[in-house]
Amino acid sequence: MSIREAVDGDIPILAIHHRKMFEEIWEKKGEDIDSSVSVEIEKAYIRKLQRQFQDGSCKAWVIEDERRIE
């Protein structure tokens, strides 16, 4: 396994992780999960990361195992 800085190609996976985090929070609070809201959170995070990776205002790191992000 290795740690590396995330690149644009990693953004979809980072966005899925971000969405799942919110889904887990809602579930633990006993709140219903609206799938359309979950999808919009993921899409908005993709747009945010694309913009922020480009302008350098956000950096992220990923753990990679055999070319797969864990």
Distance bins in CASP14 RR format, pairs under 12 A and 6 or more apart:
PFRMAT RR
TARGET T0000
AUTHOR 0000-0000-0000
RMODE 2
METHOD distances of the structure
MODEL  1
1 62 0 0 0 0 0 1 0 0 0 0 0
1 63 1 0 1 0 0 0 0 0 0 0 0
1 64 1 0 0 1 0 0 0 0 0 0 0
1 65 1 0 1 0 0 0 0 0 0 0 0
1 66 0 0 0 0 1 0 0 0 0 0 0
1 67 0 0 0 0 0 1 0 0 0 0 0
1 68 0 0 0 0 1 0 0 0 0 0 0
1 69 0 0 0 0 0 1 0 0 0 0 0
1 70 1 0 0 1 0 0 0 0 0 0 0
2 61 0 0 0 0 0 1 0 0 0 0 0
2 62 0 0 0 0 1 0 0 0 0 0 0
2 63 1 0 0 1 0 0 0 0 0 0 0
2 64 1 0 1 0 0 0 0 0 0 0 0
2 65 0 0 0 0 1 0 0 0 0 0 0
2 66 0 0 0 0 1 0 0 0 0 0 0
2 67 0 0 0 0 1 0 0 0 0 0 0
2 68 0 0 0 0 0 1 0 0 0 0 0
2 69 0 0 0 0 0 1 0 0 0 0 0
2 70 0 0 0 0 0 1 0 0 0 0 0
3 60 0 0 0 0 0 1 0 0 0 0 0
3 61 1 0 1 0 0 0 0 0 0 0 0
3 62 1 0 0 1 0 0 0 0 0 0 0
3 63 1 0 1 0 0 0 0 0 0 0 0
3 64 1 0 0 1 0 0 0 0 0 0 0
3 65 0 0 0 0 0 1 0 0 0 0 0
3 69 0 0 0 0 0 1 0 0 0 0 0
3 70 0 0 0 0 0 1 0 0 0 0 0
4 10 0 0 0 0 1 0 0 0 0 0 0
4 59 0 0 0 0 0 1 0 0 0 0 0
4 60 0 0 0 0 0 1 0 0 0 0 0
4 61 1 0 0 1 0 0 0 0 0 0 0
4 62 1 0 0 1 0 0 0 0 0 0 0
4 63 0 0 0 0 1 0 0 0 0 0 0
4 64 1 0 0 1 0 0 0 0 0 0 0
4 65 0 0 0 0 0 1 0 0 0 0 0
4 67 0 0 0 0 0 1 0 0 0 0 0
4 69 0 0 0 0 1 0 0 0 0 0 0
4 70 0 0 0 0 0 1 0 0 0 0 0
5 14 0 0 0 0 0 1 0 0 0 0 0
5 53 0 0 0 0 1 0 0 0 0 0 0
5 56 0 0 0 0 0 1 0 0 0 0 0
5 58 0 0 0 0 0 1 0 0 0 0 0
5 59 1 0 0 1 0 0 0 0 0 0 0
5 60 1 0 0 1 0 0 0 0 0 0 0
5 61 1 0 1 0 0 0 0 0 0 0 0
5 62 1 0 0 1 0 0 0 0 0 0 0
5 63 0 0 0 0 0 1 0 0 0 0 0
5 64 0 0 0 0 0 1 0 0 0 0 0
6 12 0 0 0 0 0 1 0 0 0 0 0
6 13 0 0 0 0 1 0 0 0 0 0 0
6 14 1 0 0 1 0 0 0 0 0 0 0
6 15 0 0 0 0 0 1 0 0 0 0 0
6 17 0 0 0 0 0 1 0 0 0 0 0
6 49 0 0 0 0 1 0 0 0 0 0 0
6 50 0 0 0 0 0 1 0 0 0 0 0
6 52 0 0 0 0 0 1 0 0 0 0 0
6 53 1 0 0 1 0 0 0 0 0 0 0
6 56 0 0 0 0 0 1 0 0 0 0 0
6 58 0 0 0 0 1 0 0 0 0 0 0
6 59 1 0 0 1 0 0 0 0 0 0 0
6 60 1 1 0 0 0 0 0 0 0 0 0
6 61 1 0 0 1 0 0 0 0 0 0 0
6 62 1 0 1 0 0 0 0 0 0 0 0
6 63 0 0 0 0 0 1 0 0 0 0 0
6 64 0 0 0 0 1 0 0 0 0 0 0
6 69 0 0 0 0 1 0 0 0 0 0 0
7 13 0 0 0 0 0 1 0 0 0 0 0
7 14 0 0 0 0 0 1 0 0 0 0 0
7 49 0 0 0 0 0 1 0 0 0 0 0
7 50 0 0 0 0 0 1 0 0 0 0 0
7 53 1 0 0 1 0 0 0 0 0 0 0
7 54 0 0 0 0 0 1 0 0 0 0 0
7 59 0 0 0 0 0 1 0 0 0 0 0
7 60 0 0 0 0 1 0 0 0 0 0 0
7 61 0 0 0 0 0 1 0 0 0 0 0
7 62 0 0 0 0 1 0 0 0 0 0 0
7 64 0 0 0 0 0 1 0 0 0 0 0
7 69 0 0 0 0 0 1 0 0 0 0 0
8 14 0 0 0 0 0 1 0 0 0 0 0
8 15 0 0 0 0 0 1 0 0 0 0 0
8 46 0 0 0 0 0 1 0 0 0 0 0
8 49 0 0 0 0 1 0 0 0 0 0 0
8 50 1 0 0 1 0 0 0 0 0 0 0
8 51 0 0 0 0 0 1 0 0 0 0 0
8 52 0 0 0 0 0 1 0 0 0 0 0
8 53 1 0 0 1 0 0 0 0 0 0 0
8 54 0 0 0 0 1 0 0 0 0 0 0
8 56 0 0 0 0 0 1 0 0 0 0 0
8 58 0 0 0 0 0 1 0 0 0 0 0
8 60 0 0 0 0 0 1 0 0 0 0 0
9 15 0 0 0 0 0 1 0 0 0 0 0
9 46 0 0 0 0 0 1 0 0 0 0 0
9 49 0 0 0 0 1 0 0 0 0 0 0
9 50 0 0 0 0 1 0 0 0 0 0 0
9 53 0 0 0 0 1 0 0 0 0 0 0
9 60 0 0 0 0 0 1 0 0 0 0 0
9 62 0 0 0 0 0 1 0 0 0 0 0
9 69 0 0 0 0 1 0 0 0 0 0 0
10 16 0 0 0 0 0 1 0 0 0 0 0
10 17 0 0 0 0 0 1 0 0 0 0 0
10 46 0 0 0 0 0 1 0 0 0 0 0
10 49 0 0 0 0 1 0 0 0 0 0 0
10 50 0 0 0 0 0 1 0 0 0 0 0
10 53 0 0 0 0 1 0 0 0 0 0 0
10 59 0 0 0 0 0 1 0 0 0 0 0
10 60 1 0 0 1 0 0 0 0 0 0 0
10 61 0 0 0 0 1 0 0 0 0 0 0
10 62 1 0 1 0 0 0 0 0 0 0 0
10 63 0 0 0 0 0 1 0 0 0 0 0
10 64 0 0 0 0 1 0 0 0 0 0 0
10 67 0 0 0 0 0 1 0 0 0 0 0
10 68 0 0 0 0 0 1 0 0 0 0 0
10 69 1 0 0 1 0 0 0 0 0 0 0
10 70 0 0 0 0 0 1 0 0 0 0 0
11 17 0 0 0 0 0 1 0 0 0 0 0
11 18 0 0 0 0 0 1 0 0 0 0 0
11 42 0 0 0 0 0 1 0 0 0 0 0
11 43 0 0 0 0 0 1 0 0 0 0 0
11 45 0 0 0 0 1 0 0 0 0 0 0
11 46 1 0 1 0 0 0 0 0 0 0 0
11 47 0 0 0 0 1 0 0 0 0 0 0
11 48 0 0 0 0 1 0 0 0 0 0 0
11 49 1 0 1 0 0 0 0 0 0 0 0
11 50 1 0 0 1 0 0 0 0 0 0 0
11 51 0 0 0 0 0 1 0 0 0 0 0
11 52 0 0 0 0 0 1 0 0 0 0 0
11 53 1 0 0 1 0 0 0 0 0 0 0
11 54 0 0 0 0 0 1 0 0 0 0 0
11 58 0 0 0 0 0 1 0 0 0 0 0
11 60 0 0 0 0 1 0 0 0 0 0 0
11 62 0 0 0 0 0 1 0 0 0 0 0
11 69 0 0 0 0 0 1 0 0 0 0 0
12 18 0 0 0 0 0 1 0 0 0 0 0
12 19 0 0 0 0 0 1 0 0 0 0 0
12 42 0 0 0 0 1 0 0 0 0 0 0
12 43 0 0 0 0 0 1 0 0 0 0 0
12 45 0 0 0 0 1 0 0 0 0 0 0
12 46 1 0 0 1 0 0 0 0 0 0 0
12 47 0 0 0 0 0 1 0 0 0 0 0
12 49 0 0 0 0 1 0 0 0 0 0 0
12 50 0 0 0 0 0 1 0 0 0 0 0
12 69 0 0 0 0 0 1 0 0 0 0 0
13 19 0 0 0 0 0 1 0 0 0 0 0
13 20 0 0 0 0 0 1 0 0 0 0 0
13 42 0 0 0 0 0 1 0 0 0 0 0
13 45 0 0 0 0 0 1 0 0 0 0 0
13 46 0 0 0 0 0 1 0 0 0 0 0
13 49 0 0 0 0 0 1 0 0 0 0 0
13 60 0 0 0 0 0 1 0 0 0 0 0
13 62 1 0 0 1 0 0 0 0 0 0 0
13 63 0 0 0 0 0 1 0 0 0 0 0
13 64 0 0 0 0 0 1 0 0 0 0 0
13 68 0 0 0 0 1 0 0 0 0 0 0
13 69 1 0 1 0 0 0 0 0 0 0 0
13 70 0 0 0 0 1 0 0 0 0 0 0
14 20 0 0 0 0 0 1 0 0 0 0 0
14 21 0 0 0 0 0 1 0 0 0 0 0
14 42 0 0 0 0 1 0 0 0 0 0 0
14 45 1 0 0 1 0 0 0 0 0 0 0
14 46 0 0 0 0 1 0 0 0 0 0 0
14 48 0 0 0 0 0 1 0 0 0 0 0
14 49 1 0 0 1 0 0 0 0 0 0 0
14 50 0 0 0 0 0 1 0 0 0 0 0
14 52 0 0 0 0 0 1 0 0 0 0 0
14 53 0 0 0 0 1 0 0 0 0 0 0
14 58 0 0 0 0 0 1 0 0 0 0 0
14 59 0 0 0 0 0 1 0 0 0 0 0
14 60 1 0 0 1 0 0 0 0 0 0 0
14 61 0 0 0 0 0 1 0 0 0 0 0
14 62 1 0 0 1 0 0 0 0 0 0 0
14 69 0 0 0 0 1 0 0 0 0 0 0
15 21 0 0 0 0 0 1 0 0 0 0 0
15 22 0 0 0 0 0 1 0 0 0 0 0
15 38 0 0 0 0 0 1 0 0 0 0 0
15 39 0 0 0 0 0 1 0 0 0 0 0
15 40 0 0 0 0 0 1 0 0 0 0 0
15 41 0 0 0 0 1 0 0 0 0 0 0
15 42 1 0 1 0 0 0 0 0 0 0 0
15 43 1 0 0 1 0 0 0 0 0 0 0
15 44 0 0 0 0 1 0 0 0 0 0 0
15 45 1 0 1 0 0 0 0 0 0 0 0
15 46 1 0 1 0 0 0 0 0 0 0 0
15 47 0 0 0 0 1 0 0 0 0 0 0
15 48 0 0 0 0 1 0 0 0 0 0 0
15 49 1 0 0 1 0 0 0 0 0 0 0
15 50 0 0 0 0 1 0 0 0 0 0 0
15 60 0 0 0 0 0 1 0 0 0 0 0
16 22 0 0 0 0 0 1 0 0 0 0 0
16 23 0 0 0 0 0 1 0 0 0 0 0
16 38 0 0 0 0 0 1 0 0 0 0 0
16 39 0 0 0 0 0 1 0 0 0 0 0
16 41 0 0 0 0 0 1 0 0 0 0 0
16 42 1 0 0 1 0 0 0 0 0 0 0
16 43 0 0 0 0 0 1 0 0 0 0 0
16 45 0 0 0 0 1 0 0 0 0 0 0
16 46 0 0 0 0 1 0 0 0 0 0 0
16 49 0 0 0 0 0 1 0 0 0 0 0
16 69 0 0 0 0 0 1 0 0 0 0 0
17 23 0 0 0 0 0 1 0 0 0 0 0
17 24 0 0 0 0 0 1 0 0 0 0 0
17 41 0 0 0 0 0 1 0 0 0 0 0
17 42 0 0 0 0 1 0 0 0 0 0 0
17 45 0 0 0 0 1 0 0 0 0 0 0
17 46 0 0 0 0 0 1 0 0 0 0 0
17 49 0 0 0 0 0 1 0 0 0 0 0
17 60 0 0 0 0 0 1 0 0 0 0 0
17 62 0 0 0 0 1 0 0 0 0 0 0
17 63 0 0 0 0 0 1 0 0 0 0 0
17 69 0 0 0 0 1 0 0 0 0 0 0
17 70 0 0 0 0 0 1 0 0 0 0 0
18 24 0 0 0 0 0 1 0 0 0 0 0
18 25 0 0 0 0 0 1 0 0 0 0 0
18 38 0 0 0 0 0 1 0 0 0 0 0
18 40 0 0 0 0 0 1 0 0 0 0 0
18 41 1 0 0 1 0 0 0 0 0 0 0
18 42 1 0 0 1 0 0 0 0 0 0 0
18 43 0 0 0 0 0 1 0 0 0 0 0
18 44 0 0 0 0 1 0 0 0 0 0 0
18 45 1 0 1 0 0 0 0 0 0 0 0
18 46 0 0 0 0 1 0 0 0 0 0 0
18 47 0 0 0 0 0 1 0 0 0 0 0
18 48 0 0 0 0 1 0 0 0 0 0 0
18 49 0 0 0 0 1 0 0 0 0 0 0
18 60 0 0 0 0 0 1 0 0 0 0 0
19 25 0 0 0 0 0 1 0 0 0 0 0
19 26 0 0 0 0 0 1 0 0 0 0 0
19 33 0 0 0 0 0 1 0 0 0 0 0
19 35 0 0 0 0 0 1 0 0 0 0 0
19 36 0 0 0 0 0 1 0 0 0 0 0
19 37 0 0 0 0 1 0 0 0 0 0 0
19 38 1 0 1 0 0 0 0 0 0 0 0
19 39 1 0 0 1 0 0 0 0 0 0 0
19 40 0 0 0 0 1 0 0 0 0 0 0
19 41 1 0 1 0 0 0 0 0 0 0 0
19 42 1 0 1 0 0 0 0 0 0 0 0
19 43 0 0 0 0 1 0 0 0 0 0 0
19 44 0 0 0 0 1 0 0 0 0 0 0
19 45 1 0 0 1 0 0 0 0 0 0 0
19 46 0 0 0 0 1 0 0 0 0 0 0
20 26 0 0 0 0 0 1 0 0 0 0 0
20 27 0 0 0 0 0 1 0 0 0 0 0
20 33 0 0 0 0 0 1 0 0 0 0 0
20 38 0 0 0 0 1 0 0 0 0 0 0
20 41 0 0 0 0 1 0 0 0 0 0 0
20 42 0 0 0 0 1 0 0 0 0 0 0
20 45 0 0 0 0 0 1 0 0 0 0 0
21 27 0 0 0 0 0 1 0 0 0 0 0
21 28 0 0 0 0 0 1 0 0 0 0 0
21 38 0 0 0 0 0 1 0 0 0 0 0
21 41 0 0 0 0 1 0 0 0 0 0 0
21 42 0 0 0 0 0 1 0 0 0 0 0
21 45 0 0 0 0 0 1 0 0 0 0 0
22 28 0 0 0 0 0 1 0 0 0 0 0
22 29 0 0 0 0 0 1 0 0 0 0 0
22 31 0 0 0 0 0 1 0 0 0 0 0
22 33 0 0 0 0 1 0 0 0 0 0 0
22 34 0 0 0 0 0 1 0 0 0 0 0
22 35 0 0 0 0 0 1 0 0 0 0 0
22 37 0 0 0 0 1 0 0 0 0 0 0
22 38 1 0 0 1 0 0 0 0 0 0 0
22 39 0 0 0 0 0 1 0 0 0 0 0
22 40 0 0 0 0 0 1 0 0 0 0 0
22 41 1 0 1 0 0 0 0 0 0 0 0
22 42 0 0 0 0 1 0 0 0 0 0 0
22 44 0 0 0 0 0 1 0 0 0 0 0
22 45 0 0 0 0 1 0 0 0 0 0 0
23 29 0 0 0 0 0 1 0 0 0 0 0
23 30 0 0 0 0 0 1 0 0 0 0 0
23 31 0 0 0 0 1 0 0 0 0 0 0
23 32 0 0 0 0 0 1 0 0 0 0 0
23 33 1 0 1 0 0 0 0 0 0 0 0
23 34 0 0 0 0 0 1 0 0 0 0 0
23 35 0 0 0 0 1 0 0 0 0 0 0
23 37 0 0 0 0 1 0 0 0 0 0 0
23 38 1 0 1 0 0 0 0 0 0 0 0
23 39 0 0 0 0 0 1 0 0 0 0 0
23 41 0 0 0 0 1 0 0 0 0 0 0
23 42 0 0 0 0 0 1 0 0 0 0 0
24 30 0 0 0 0 0 1 0 0 0 0 0
24 31 0 0 0 0 0 1 0 0 0 0 0
24 33 0 0 0 0 1 0 0 0 0 0 0
24 38 0 0 0 0 0 1 0 0 0 0 0
25 31 0 0 0 0 1 0 0 0 0 0 0
25 33 0 0 0 0 1 0 0 0 0 0 0
25 38 0 0 0 0 0 1 0 0 0 0 0
25 41 0 0 0 0 0 1 0 0 0 0 0
26 32 1 0 0 1 0 0 0 0 0 0 0
26 33 1 0 1 0 0 0 0 0 0 0 0
26 34 0 0 0 0 1 0 0 0 0 0 0
26 35 0 0 0 0 0 1 0 0 0 0 0
26 37 0 0 0 0 1 0 0 0 0 0 0
26 38 0 0 0 0 1 0 0 0 0 0 0
26 41 0 0 0 0 0 1 0 0 0 0 0
27 33 1 0 0 1 0 0 0 0 0 0 0
27 38 0 0 0 0 0 1 0 0 0 0 0
31 37 0 0 0 0 0 1 0 0 0 0 0
31 38 0 0 0 0 0 1 0 0 0 0 0
32 38 0 0 0 0 0 1 0 0 0 0 0
33 39 0 0 0 0 0 1 0 0 0 0 0
33 41 0 0 0 0 0 1 0 0 0 0 0
34 40 0 0 0 0 1 0 0 0 0 0 0
34 41 0 0 0 0 0 1 0 0 0 0 0
35 41 0 0 0 0 0 1 0 0 0 0 0
35 42 0 0 0 0 0 1 0 0 0 0 0
36 42 0 0 0 0 0 1 0 0 0 0 0
36 43 0 0 0 0 0 1 0 0 0 0 0
37 43 0 0 0 0 0 1 0 0 0 0 0
37 44 0 0 0 0 0 1 0 0 0 0 0
38 44 0 0 0 0 0 1 0 0 0 0 0
38 45 0 0 0 0 0 1 0 0 0 0 0
39 45 0 0 0 0 0 1 0 0 0 0 0
39 46 0 0 0 0 0 1 0 0 0 0 0
40 46 0 0 0 0 0 1 0 0 0 0 0
40 47 0 0 0 0 0 1 0 0 0 0 0
41 47 0 0 0 0 0 1 0 0 0 0 0
41 48 0 0 0 0 0 1 0 0 0 0 0
42 48 0 0 0 0 0 1 0 0 0 0 0
42 49 0 0 0 0 0 1 0 0 0 0 0
43 49 0 0 0 0 0 1 0 0 0 0 0
43 50 0 0 0 0 0 1 0 0 0 0 0
44 50 0 0 0 0 0 1 0 0 0 0 0
44 51 0 0 0 0 0 1 0 0 0 0 0
45 51 0 0 0 0 0 1 0 0 0 0 0
45 52 0 0 0 0 0 1 0 0 0 0 0
45 53 0 0 0 0 0 1 0 0 0 0 0
45 58 0 0 0 0 0 1 0 0 0 0 0
45 60 0 0 0 0 0 1 0 0 0 0 0
46 52 0 0 0 0 0 1 0 0 0 0 0
46 53 0 0 0 0 0 1 0 0 0 0 0
47 53 0 0 0 0 0 1 0 0 0 0 0
47 54 0 0 0 0 0 1 0 0 0 0 0
48 54 0 0 0 0 0 1 0 0 0 0 0
48 55 0 0 0 0 0 1 0 0 0 0 0
48 57 0 0 0 0 1 0 0 0 0 0 0
48 58 1 0 0 1 0 0 0 0 0 0 0
48 60 0 0 0 0 0 1 0 0 0 0 0
49 55 0 0 0 0 0 1 0 0 0 0 0
49 56 0 0 0 0 0 1 0 0 0 0 0
49 57 0 0 0 0 0 1 0 0 0 0 0
49 58 1 0 0 1 0 0 0 0 0 0 0
49 59 0 0 0 0 0 1 0 0 0 0 0
49 60 1 0 0 1 0 0 0 0 0 0 0
50 56 0 0 0 0 0 1 0 0 0 0 0
50 57 0 0 0 0 0 1 0 0 0 0 0
50 58 0 0 0 0 1 0 0 0 0 0 0
51 57 0 0 0 0 1 0 0 0 0 0 0
51 58 0 0 0 0 1 0 0 0 0 0 0
52 58 1 1 0 0 0 0 0 0 0 0 0
52 59 0 0 0 0 1 0 0 0 0 0 0
52 60 0 0 0 0 1 0 0 0 0 0 0
53 59 1 0 0 1 0 0 0 0 0 0 0
53 60 0 0 0 0 1 0 0 0 0 0 0
60 69 0 0 0 0 0 1 0 0 0 0 0
61 69 0 0 0 0 0 1 0 0 0 0 0
61 70 0 0 0 0 0 1 0 0 0 0 0
62 68 0 0 0 0 1 0 0 0 0 0 0
62 69 1 0 1 0 0 0 0 0 0 0 0
62 70 1 0 0 1 0 0 0 0 0 0 0
63 69 1 0 0 1 0 0 0 0 0 0 0
63 70 1 0 1 0 0 0 0 0 0 0 0
64 70 1 0 0 1 0 0 0 0 0 0 0
END
